[in-house]
């Protein structure tokens, strides 16, 4: 067994227990379940878990950790790809006792507590025919998803999650309860939208809601990877001019057995086009013609489904206990030689590793670059390699595959990388996420709000970061 790197005296644990709704130590029942993270490749053993039920209790936990020199980690949904919702030793602030979302149809707004899950926000908003554009797995935490920007199925149409965020309430490193909006602490609000984990523990969020639903219109077409050059040209041209209502992905995968492929294609590399259309049903055929006309796919899946059903469709596939790795960055294109190398790379993949290109633009790109800490508004594409598997002995092979895939498209990289779409962390990764100019501005903000870098178990911005 891996031991925690710190032990807390019983009298100090008693002090924390008197001030916090629930406290779990390594010898307590529920510790192993309480420390577990969604991504099973990460096995963390905190010295103590605090499960506060109010913002005041969050502040108490932060003060306790600082008083006893304990590293602070924070978990809302626990979905961090890099396993940042926990660490060996230190104090884990588990926000799961602060779930709950309230939606107001009169003001078209929602308030989500710091431990709320995406599924709660979807259900609360859709009860009134409204929506906030969020992520794609219902048991993801609202906090982590939002503070990194918030990418999902509706963002080209309705903007990133942070573009619909109107307020954040948080506990700062010195234990203060602060509210940040466009008019209250506006510079802090700027930083919270894309680098938010660096400045405190969010205890509540307020969002604008927009009319939507109830259906999403979806499609997947697959093709032999021998056509990759022509297919990428088709997708690239389409995506650069696609209607905002179209969320579309170009991907490389392997043809699976029992999925309707000809026998000779099973196990071979394939290209797929996938889309979610968030507009009127009558517009789908016209709006998807650029991805369909004149092509002869191996398989075709087209239909419509209620938005809430689509939003939870992957919840089991991405259940807790998944072993997962992902790396991504923004890109302007994928070079022809890179496409050929990627097809070969997919042909020799471990497990279920895939490479994908997600179209950005639309409402995402119409927000000025300097409006939020999220970087790369002008980038047309997100390039991503990811894998999921079950056998711990396959960890190294899957991680190595994803990193090598991203090395192939490194020359295609442009400003920005989605923080939530990266399992690697460190100073260089933070620079890739934010870019030099925003990193310098964020470092100044960090010096104001967290000069001791108390909140550093995240895609970190160090208060000493320099170089504009």
Secondary structure as GFF3:
##gff-version 3
##sequence-region A 1 468
A	DSSP	alpha_helix	10	19	.	.	.	ID=ss1
A	DSSP	beta_strand	23	25	.	.	.	ID=ss2
A	DSSP	alpha_helix	31	35	.	.	.	ID=ss3
A	DSSP	beta_strand	48	50	.	.	.	ID=ss4
A	DSSP	alpha_helix	55	67	.	.	.	ID=ss5
A	DSSP	beta_strand	72	75	.	.	.	ID=ss6
A	DSSP	beta_strand	91	94	.	.	.	ID=ss7
A	DSSP	three_ten_helix	95	97	.	.	.	ID=ss8
A	DSSP	beta_strand	101	104	.	.	.	ID=ss9
A	DSSP	beta_strand	109	113	.	.	.	ID=ss10
A	DSSP	alpha_helix	118	126	.	.	.	ID=ss11
A	DSSP	beta_strand	130	131	.	.	.	ID=ss12
A	DSSP	alpha_helix	142	147	.	.	.	ID=ss13
A	DSSP	alpha_helix	155	158	.	.	.	ID=ss14
A	DSSP	three_ten_helix	161	164	.	.	.	ID=ss15
A	DSSP	beta_strand	165	171	.	.	.	ID=ss16
A	DSSP	beta_strand	177	180	.	.	.	ID=ss17
A	DSSP	alpha_helix	186	195	.	.	.	ID=ss18
A	DSSP	three_ten_helix	196	199	.	.	.	ID=ss19
A	DSSP	beta_strand	201	208	.	.	.	ID=ss20
A	DSSP	beta_strand	210	211	.	.	.	ID=ss21
A	DSSP	beta_strand	215	224	.	.	.	ID=ss22
A	DSSP	three_ten_helix	225	227	.	.	.	ID=ss23
A	DSSP	alpha_helix	228	240	.	.	.	ID=ss24
A	DSSP	beta_strand	246	254	.	.	.	ID=ss25
A	DSSP	three_ten_helix	263	265	.	.	.	ID=ss26
A	DSSP	beta_strand	269	277	.	.	.	ID=ss27
A	DSSP	three_ten_helix	281	283	.	.	.	ID=ss28
A	DSSP	alpha_helix	284	292	.	.	.	ID=ss29
A	DSSP	beta_strand	299	306	.	.	.	ID=ss30
A	DSSP	alpha_helix	307	312	.	.	.	ID=ss31
A	DSSP	beta_strand	323	331	.	.	.	ID=ss32
A	DSSP	alpha_helix	336	347	.	.	.	ID=ss33
A	DSSP	beta_strand	354	359	.	.	.	ID=ss34
A	DSSP	three_ten_helix	369	371	.	.	.	ID=ss35
A	DSSP	beta_strand	381	389	.	.	.	ID=ss36
A	DSSP	three_ten_helix	392	394	.	.	.	ID=ss37
A	DSSP	alpha_helix	395	408	.	.	.	ID=ss38
A	DSSP	three_ten_helix	410	412	.	.	.	ID=ss39
A	DSSP	three_ten_helix	419	421	.	.	.	ID=ss40
A	DSSP	alpha_helix	427	449	.	.	.	ID=ss41
###
